[in-house]
């Protein structure tokens, strides 16, 4: 997307926002915990993503 949009899509403010988010270790920890929690339901699927019966 940044290749197509060039400087119109990427601003210094966006880089500053990403830097600020990366420095938020509590927020990053909470996001990781949430992401790992959402994957729990996928543990019961086979290699093709199907839920086995029986």
N, C-alpha and C positions, 0 to 999 in steps of 0.2 A: 504494500500500500504506500509506503513512504517513497518508493521508487516512482510510482505513478503520480502521486500528489506533490512530491518534492517538498520544498520549504513551506508550502501552504498547510501541510498536515503536521509537520514537526516544528514545534516552537521551543524556545528556550524555557518557557514556562512548563512545558510538558516534561522536559528533562529534569527540571527542578522538582516537579511533583514526584517523579519516579525515584529520585534520589531521597526525597523526604520519606516516601513509603518504605524504601529499603532500610532506612535508618530506624524505622518503627519496629523494633524487635518483638514487642508484645503483639502488635498486629500481625506480624509475619508468623509468629508462633500460633496465634489463634487461627489464621488462615490455613496453615499446614494441618492443624488438628482437625479442622472442618473438612478439608480435602481428603484426608486419610479416612475420616469417618464416613464419607460418602461412598467410598470404594468397598466398604464392608459387604454390601449386598452382592457384589460381583464374585465373591469367593466361592459361591455355590454354583458356578456355571462351568460348563465344559470348555474345551479349547476353542469352540466356535461361538461361545457366548450364550449357549442354550442352557436352560435350567433342566437338569435331569429329573425324571419322574421315578418315584419308587424307592 
